[in-house]
């Protein structure tokens, strides 16, 4: 079975959650979660898709008539909101002045 096309947004969410995101089935109630680690840090991420921030349109999109897949709009009107928390900090981590 072929993998459905997905937007870059859903590729990112899929990598964070280690799952395949089917763009065509997403709604404003879709949620995902995942945990990833790097350099001893562990990050836990909760993702919610939200509507009402962007239009479901191709208007205003550079090459909007050619960006959409299978005649669909270039934007589907959904925004993935990522809530990222650091759940583990390695013992050898240094403090940063950045906040």
C-alpha positions as CSV (number, residue, x, y, z in Angstrom):
1,X,0.0,0.0,0.0
2,X,1.5,3.4,-1.0
3,X,2.3,5.9,1.8
4,X,-0.1,8.9,1.5
5,X,1.5,12.2,0.8
6,X,2.2,14.4,3.8
7,X,3.2,17.9,4.5
8,X,6.5,18.9,6.0
9,X,4.7,19.6,9.2
10,X,3.5,16.0,9.4
11,X,6.9,14.7,8.5
12,X,8.3,16.5,11.5
13,X,5.5,15.2,13.8
14,X,6.0,11.7,12.5
15,X,9.7,11.9,13.3
16,X,9.0,13.2,16.8
17,X,6.4,10.5,17.5
18,X,8.0,7.7,15.5
19,X,4.8,7.2,13.6
20,X,3.4,7.6,10.1
21,X,1.1,10.7,9.9
22,X,-1.6,10.5,7.2
23,X,-2.3,14.1,6.3
24,X,-5.6,13.3,4.7
25,X,-7.1,12.0,8.0
26,X,-6.0,14.9,10.3
27,X,-8.6,17.1,12.1
28,X,-8.5,19.8,14.7
29,X,-8.9,17.1,17.3
30,X,-5.8,15.0,16.2
31,X,-3.2,14.6,18.9
32,X,0.1,12.7,19.1
33,X,2.9,12.4,21.6
34,X,6.5,11.1,21.6
35,X,9.8,11.0,23.4
36,X,13.2,11.5,21.8
37,X,16.7,11.8,23.2
38,X,19.9,13.5,22.2
39,X,23.2,14.0,24.0
40,X,21.8,12.6,27.2
41,X,18.8,14.9,27.2
42,X,15.3,13.4,27.0
43,X,12.5,15.4,25.5
44,X,8.8,14.6,25.8
45,X,6.5,16.3,23.2
46,X,2.7,16.6,23.1
47,X,1.3,17.7,19.7
48,X,-2.1,19.0,19.0
49,X,-3.5,20.1,15.6
50,X,-5.4,23.4,15.8
51,X,-7.6,25.1,13.3
52,X,-8.5,28.7,12.9
53,X,-5.0,30.1,12.7
54,X,-4.5,29.6,8.9
55,X,-7.0,29.3,6.1
56,X,-7.7,26.2,4.2
57,X,-6.6,27.8,0.9
58,X,-4.0,28.3,-1.7
59,X,-4.5,32.1,-1.9
60,X,-1.3,34.0,-1.0
61,X,0.9,30.9,-1.4
62,X,3.8,31.2,-3.8
63,X,2.8,28.9,-6.8
64,X,-0.3,28.0,-4.9
65,X,-1.9,26.3,-7.9
66,X,1.0,23.9,-8.2
67,X,1.8,23.2,-4.5
68,X,-1.4,21.4,-3.5
69,X,-1.5,17.7,-3.9
70,X,-4.2,16.1,-6.1
71,X,-6.0,19.4,-6.6
72,X,-6.2,20.1,-2.9
73,X,-5.3,23.5,-1.4
74,X,-1.7,24.2,-0.5
75,X,-2.7,24.8,3.1
76,X,-5.2,22.6,5.0
77,X,-5.9,25.1,7.7
78,X,-4.3,23.0,10.5
79,X,-1.3,24.1,12.7
80,X,0.6,21.5,14.7
81,X,1.3,23.0,18.2
82,X,4.2,21.3,19.9
83,X,4.6,21.4,23.7
84,X,8.1,20.2,24.4
85,X,9.4,19.4,27.9
86,X,12.9,18.3,28.9
87,X,12.3,15.3,31.1
88,X,15.9,14.2,31.7
89,X,19.0,16.4,31.9
90,X,22.4,14.6,31.9
91,X,24.5,15.1,35.0
92,X,27.3,16.6,33.0
93,X,25.1,19.4,31.5
94,X,26.2,22.9,32.1
95,X,24.0,25.8,32.9
96,X,23.4,28.4,30.2
97,X,22.5,32.0,30.6
98,X,19.9,31.6,27.9
99,X,16.3,31.5,29.0
